[in-house]
Amino acid sequence: MSATSEQEYPLTECLLPRTVRCHVCGKCHEQGHVSIALCRQVDRFGIESDDRGSSVFIERTLQKHFFQSSGRHLSGDSPSRKLRAPPASKINDDPDIMGSMAKIIAFAGSIRADSFNQKLVALGARKAEQAGAVVTLLNLADYPMPIFDQDLESRHGMPENARKFKQLLVSHDGFLIASPEYNSAYSPLLKNAIDWASRKESDTEIPLVAFKGKCAAIMSTSMGALGGLRGLVVLRMLLGNLGVTVLPNQIALPNAVSAFTEAGELVDDKRQTALCNLTGQLVALAKRIT
């Protein structure tokens, strides 16, 4: 791509604390919660976002894209940082862009027939595809695994389905997970799959290779008023301890029995928008860590 086809989006220090001022729109945005390119409503791959740029969220841990409250860039002394964003018309013409598309794996912590969480993650997967990701929608029912047992592992090694699941996690940049709440935690099915995927298969394997450096968005739904919210607290802690960057935003969808249309969309427009924003944030973050 030629330099003349690129645009620059600089941000510099704002007088307001913990914010940065955009040279494009002149507005101040809270640092650590928006993309540098949000004012043109386009991330570096030309994907449109909403007016607030919430679908291009970048966590503070990705230091190269953000400023400290002093206005200094975290990776150097320059008070401003430029991000080049190709127009959407250039996406299909640029093999580098196509080759760097985010890969998201989406799955639910439930294999129940007509699972609400499977409906939710399937909808999220479609929205992630619309945001520009390559998405693999997985059903854990297709990967039955024994309950983790270290004696079994010592005798027979990692079960084949556990290995397949682990390799799928390794080959993707981000995870989209919907888990039902079981007694204020995630489901045993999900925990068991994660436990197997966390195991090393050789002395030379990088520890937690399926998780470290990945990013995730978490969701839940239930027939109750909290939508499985309590389970997400524990799931967030688990993934974080494994080295996964979990987006602060999440979806907890209540009253699941009446939450979906016949087409599998959400009845509530605000919740539908929140889901689109969350999946867009995940895709944008995954692109930046590939």
Summary of the structure (lengths in Angstrom):
residues: 290
radius of gyration: 20.1
end to end distance: 19.5
largest distance: 63.7
contacts: 958
relative contact order: 0.15
helix: 36%
strand: 17%
